[in-house]
Amino acid sequence: IVIEIPLLISRKDYPYLKRVLLLESDEALQLKRIVARDQCTYDEAVAMLKIQPRKELRRTIADDVIYNNDNSEHLEEALLALHKTYLAYSSDDNGMKN
């Protein structure tokens, strides 16, 4: 099961999580994507990023990180590779322990 928690800042409220995946991209690219997605101004996008948890905090929570600075095909390849790893973990429960 995959659970999407965009602003996860602590695992303590989610003891059932076996792995946490962080999708990360450069701030400039994040801003560009927010402006395109939300049809907002650059300043509004900056304000949105400022209220999110810092990358350093998100990295401490994450077990796995995918850098999403490229196109969707690259992201799909990275996700498929990690999916194979997760499938292997599910057949050997030892890999899923935090």
C-alpha positions in Angstrom: 0.0 0.0 0.0 1.2 3.5 -0.8 0.1 6.4 1.3 0.7 9.9 0.1 1.5 12.4 2.9 2.8 15.5 1.2 3.8 17.4 4.3 5.0 14.6 6.6 7.2 16.0 9.4 7.2 13.1 11.8 6.8 9.3 11.6 5.5 9.0 15.2 1.8 9.6 14.1 2.2 6.8 11.5 3.7 3.8 13.2 2.4 1.5 10.4 4.7 3.1 7.8 7.5 0.7 6.8 9.3 3.0 4.3 9.1 6.7 3.5 9.9 7.8 0.0 10.8 11.4 -0.6 10.5 12.9 -4.0 12.8 15.9 -4.2 13.6 18.5 -6.8 15.6 21.7 -7.0 13.8 24.7 -5.6 13.9 26.6 -8.9 12.2 23.7 -10.6 9.7 23.4 -7.8 8.8 27.0 -8.2 8.3 26.6 -11.9 6.1 23.6 -11.5 4.0 25.2 -8.8 3.4 28.3 -11.0 2.4 26.0 -13.9 0.2 23.7 -11.8 -1.6 26.3 -9.7 -1.6 29.2 -12.2 -0.2 31.4 -9.5 2.5 34.1 -9.4 6.1 33.4 -8.6 5.8 35.2 -5.3 2.8 33.0 -4.3 4.8 29.9 -5.2 7.7 31.1 -3.0 5.3 31.6 -0.1 4.0 28.1 -0.6 7.5 26.6 -0.4 8.3 28.7 2.7 5.6 27.1 4.8 6.6 23.5 3.9 9.0 21.5 6.0 12.7 22.1 5.2 14.4 19.6 2.9 16.8 18.6 5.7 13.9 17.6 7.9 12.2 15.6 5.2 15.5 13.8 4.4 15.9 12.7 8.0 12.5 11.1 7.8 13.0 9.4 4.4 14.3 6.0 3.9 14.5 6.5 0.1 15.0 9.6 -2.0 14.3 10.1 -5.7 15.5 13.3 -7.3 12.8 14.5 -9.6 14.7 17.1 -11.6 14.3 15.5 -15.0 11.4 14.5 -17.2 8.5 12.2 -16.4 10.2 9.2 -18.1 13.2 9.5 -15.8 10.9 9.7 -12.8 9.0 6.6 -14.0 12.3 4.7 -14.4 13.4 5.6 -10.9 10.0 4.6 -9.5 9.9 1.3 -11.3 13.4 0.5 -10.0 12.4 1.3 -6.4 9.2 -0.6 -6.8 11.2 -3.7 -7.6 13.2 -3.1 -4.4 10.0 -2.7 -2.4 8.7 -5.9 -3.8 11.8 -7.7 -2.8 11.5 -6.2 0.7 7.9 -7.5 0.9 9.0 -11.1 0.3 11.8 -10.7 2.9 10.2 -8.7 5.7 13.7 -8.0 7.2 14.3 -5.3 4.5 11.2 -3.4 5.6 12.3 -2.8 9.2 13.3 0.8 10.0 
